[in-house]
Amino acid sequence: MTNQDLIDLLKSNLSLHDVVVKSEGSHYNIIAIDDRFDDMSRVQKQQLIYGPLNDKIADGTIHAISIKTFSVAQWQREKMFN
């Protein structure tokens, strides 16, 4: 699964504002950006992102995931410092 495949999967299933993916083999770092994260708990955010990925995790395509979530404003601030 390419990074773009994962981005497309998450964007099409969750209608996220933006998604950034970096990977090494079957280990993926996902940054999901959307304003709906403002009103969600950490667990709810994780559950939302994991939902469309469950089949890929179950079949071994995805072995490990690191997820970070930001609202659009939070992401703009975060990018300023990186």
Rosetta constraint file for C-alpha pairs under 8 A:
AtomPair CA 1 CA 5 HARMONIC 6.03 0.50
AtomPair CA 1 CA 6 HARMONIC 6.91 0.50
AtomPair CA 1 CA 61 HARMONIC 6.90 0.50
AtomPair CA 2 CA 6 HARMONIC 6.48 0.50
AtomPair CA 3 CA 7 HARMONIC 6.22 0.50
AtomPair CA 3 CA 21 HARMONIC 5.63 0.50
AtomPair CA 3 CA 22 HARMONIC 6.51 0.50
AtomPair CA 3 CA 23 HARMONIC 6.86 0.50
AtomPair CA 4 CA 8 HARMONIC 6.03 0.50
AtomPair CA 4 CA 21 HARMONIC 7.75 0.50
AtomPair CA 5 CA 9 HARMONIC 6.09 0.50
AtomPair CA 6 CA 10 HARMONIC 6.22 0.50
AtomPair CA 6 CA 21 HARMONIC 7.44 0.50
AtomPair CA 7 CA 11 HARMONIC 6.02 0.50
AtomPair CA 7 CA 19 HARMONIC 5.87 0.50
AtomPair CA 7 CA 20 HARMONIC 6.97 0.50
AtomPair CA 7 CA 21 HARMONIC 6.73 0.50
AtomPair CA 8 CA 12 HARMONIC 5.86 0.50
AtomPair CA 9 CA 13 HARMONIC 6.08 0.50
AtomPair CA 9 CA 52 HARMONIC 7.24 0.50
AtomPair CA 10 CA 14 HARMONIC 5.67 0.50
AtomPair CA 10 CA 15 HARMONIC 7.38 0.50
AtomPair CA 10 CA 16 HARMONIC 7.23 0.50
AtomPair CA 10 CA 19 HARMONIC 7.58 0.50
AtomPair CA 10 CA 49 HARMONIC 7.37 0.50
AtomPair CA 10 CA 52 HARMONIC 6.72 0.50
AtomPair CA 11 CA 15 HARMONIC 4.80 0.50
AtomPair CA 11 CA 16 HARMONIC 5.16 0.50
AtomPair CA 11 CA 17 HARMONIC 7.69 0.50
AtomPair CA 11 CA 18 HARMONIC 7.26 0.50
AtomPair CA 11 CA 19 HARMONIC 7.17 0.50
AtomPair CA 12 CA 16 HARMONIC 7.96 0.50
AtomPair CA 13 CA 52 HARMONIC 6.64 0.50
AtomPair CA 14 CA 48 HARMONIC 7.98 0.50
AtomPair CA 16 CA 32 HARMONIC 7.13 0.50
AtomPair CA 16 CA 33 HARMONIC 6.42 0.50
AtomPair CA 16 CA 34 HARMONIC 5.51 0.50
AtomPair CA 17 CA 32 HARMONIC 7.96 0.50
AtomPair CA 17 CA 33 HARMONIC 5.64 0.50
AtomPair CA 17 CA 34 HARMONIC 4.95 0.50
AtomPair CA 17 CA 35 HARMONIC 7.85 0.50
AtomPair CA 17 CA 72 HARMONIC 7.66 0.50
AtomPair CA 18 CA 32 HARMONIC 6.22 0.50
AtomPair CA 18 CA 33 HARMONIC 5.07 0.50
AtomPair CA 18 CA 34 HARMONIC 6.86 0.50
AtomPair CA 19 CA 30 HARMONIC 7.09 0.50
AtomPair CA 19 CA 31 HARMONIC 5.65 0.50
AtomPair CA 19 CA 32 HARMONIC 4.64 0.50
AtomPair CA 19 CA 33 HARMONIC 6.01 0.50
AtomPair CA 20 CA 30 HARMONIC 5.87 0.50
AtomPair CA 20 CA 31 HARMONIC 4.99 0.50
AtomPair CA 20 CA 32 HARMONIC 6.57 0.50
AtomPair CA 21 CA 28 HARMONIC 6.79 0.50
AtomPair CA 21 CA 29 HARMONIC 5.65 0.50
AtomPair CA 21 CA 30 HARMONIC 4.72 0.50
AtomPair CA 21 CA 31 HARMONIC 6.38 0.50
AtomPair CA 22 CA 28 HARMONIC 5.90 0.50
AtomPair CA 22 CA 29 HARMONIC 5.18 0.50
AtomPair CA 22 CA 30 HARMONIC 6.74 0.50
AtomPair CA 23 CA 27 HARMONIC 5.57 0.50
AtomPair CA 23 CA 28 HARMONIC 4.41 0.50
AtomPair CA 23 CA 29 HARMONIC 6.04 0.50
AtomPair CA 24 CA 28 HARMONIC 6.64 0.50
AtomPair CA 26 CA 61 HARMONIC 6.36 0.50
AtomPair CA 26 CA 62 HARMONIC 5.00 0.50
AtomPair CA 26 CA 63 HARMONIC 5.22 0.50
AtomPair CA 26 CA 64 HARMONIC 6.65 0.50
AtomPair CA 27 CA 62 HARMONIC 6.49 0.50
AtomPair CA 27 CA 63 HARMONIC 5.75 0.50
AtomPair CA 27 CA 64 HARMONIC 4.63 0.50
AtomPair CA 27 CA 65 HARMONIC 5.90 0.50
AtomPair CA 28 CA 62 HARMONIC 7.40 0.50
AtomPair CA 28 CA 64 HARMONIC 6.18 0.50
AtomPair CA 28 CA 65 HARMONIC 4.85 0.50
AtomPair CA 28 CA 66 HARMONIC 6.30 0.50
AtomPair CA 29 CA 65 HARMONIC 5.81 0.50
AtomPair CA 29 CA 66 HARMONIC 4.69 0.50
AtomPair CA 29 CA 67 HARMONIC 6.09 0.50
AtomPair CA 30 CA 65 HARMONIC 7.17 0.50
AtomPair CA 30 CA 66 HARMONIC 6.00 0.50
AtomPair CA 30 CA 67 HARMONIC 4.84 0.50
AtomPair CA 30 CA 68 HARMONIC 6.27 0.50
AtomPair CA 31 CA 67 HARMONIC 5.94 0.50
AtomPair CA 31 CA 68 HARMONIC 4.82 0.50
AtomPair CA 31 CA 69 HARMONIC 5.69 0.50
AtomPair CA 31 CA 70 HARMONIC 7.58 0.50
AtomPair CA 32 CA 67 HARMONIC 7.50 0.50
AtomPair CA 32 CA 68 HARMONIC 6.34 0.50
AtomPair CA 32 CA 69 HARMONIC 4.83 0.50
AtomPair CA 32 CA 70 HARMONIC 6.39 0.50
AtomPair CA 33 CA 37 HARMONIC 7.92 0.50
AtomPair CA 33 CA 69 HARMONIC 5.87 0.50
AtomPair CA 33 CA 70 HARMONIC 4.90 0.50
AtomPair CA 33 CA 71 HARMONIC 5.47 0.50
AtomPair CA 33 CA 72 HARMONIC 5.88 0.50
AtomPair CA 33 CA 75 HARMONIC 6.90 0.50
AtomPair CA 34 CA 69 HARMONIC 7.80 0.50
AtomPair CA 34 CA 70 HARMONIC 6.43 0.50
AtomPair CA 34 CA 71 HARMONIC 4.86 0.50
AtomPair CA 34 CA 72 HARMONIC 5.70 0.50
AtomPair CA 35 CA 70 HARMONIC 7.53 0.50
AtomPair CA 35 CA 71 HARMONIC 4.40 0.50
AtomPair CA 35 CA 72 HARMONIC 5.83 0.50
AtomPair CA 36 CA 40 HARMONIC 7.11 0.50
AtomPair CA 36 CA 71 HARMONIC 7.12 0.50
AtomPair CA 37 CA 41 HARMONIC 7.91 0.50
AtomPair CA 37 CA 45 HARMONIC 6.57 0.50
AtomPair CA 37 CA 69 HARMONIC 6.96 0.50
AtomPair CA 37 CA 70 HARMONIC 6.59 0.50
AtomPair CA 37 CA 71 HARMONIC 5.90 0.50
AtomPair CA 38 CA 70 HARMONIC 7.90 0.50
AtomPair CA 38 CA 71 HARMONIC 6.19 0.50
AtomPair CA 40 CA 44 HARMONIC 5.75 0.50
AtomPair CA 40 CA 45 HARMONIC 6.17 0.50
AtomPair CA 41 CA 45 HARMONIC 6.28 0.50
AtomPair CA 42 CA 46 HARMONIC 6.32 0.50
AtomPair CA 43 CA 47 HARMONIC 6.11 0.50
AtomPair CA 44 CA 48 HARMONIC 6.10 0.50
AtomPair CA 45 CA 49 HARMONIC 6.46 0.50
AtomPair CA 45 CA 69 HARMONIC 7.20 0.50
AtomPair CA 46 CA 50 HARMONIC 6.05 0.50
AtomPair CA 46 CA 67 HARMONIC 7.15 0.50
AtomPair CA 47 CA 51 HARMONIC 6.05 0.50
AtomPair CA 48 CA 52 HARMONIC 7.97 0.50
AtomPair CA 49 CA 53 HARMONIC 7.24 0.50
AtomPair CA 49 CA 67 HARMONIC 7.94 0.50
AtomPair CA 50 CA 54 HARMONIC 6.07 0.50
AtomPair CA 53 CA 57 HARMONIC 6.21 0.50
AtomPair CA 54 CA 58 HARMONIC 6.05 0.50
AtomPair CA 55 CA 59 HARMONIC 6.20 0.50
AtomPair CA 56 CA 60 HARMONIC 6.19 0.50
AtomPair CA 56 CA 61 HARMONIC 5.10 0.50
AtomPair CA 56 CA 62 HARMONIC 5.56 0.50
AtomPair CA 57 CA 61 HARMONIC 6.01 0.50
AtomPair CA 57 CA 62 HARMONIC 4.77 0.50
AtomPair CA 57 CA 63 HARMONIC 6.19 0.50
AtomPair CA 58 CA 62 HARMONIC 7.99 0.50
AtomPair CA 70 CA 74 HARMONIC 5.51 0.50
AtomPair CA 70 CA 75 HARMONIC 5.48 0.50
AtomPair CA 71 CA 75 HARMONIC 6.10 0.50
AtomPair CA 72 CA 76 HARMONIC 6.32 0.50
AtomPair CA 73 CA 77 HARMONIC 6.44 0.50
AtomPair CA 74 CA 78 HARMONIC 6.10 0.50
AtomPair CA 75 CA 79 HARMONIC 6.05 0.50
AtomPair CA 76 CA 80 HARMONIC 6.50 0.50
AtomPair CA 77 CA 81 HARMONIC 7.00 0.50
AtomPair CA 78 CA 82 HARMONIC 6.70 0.50
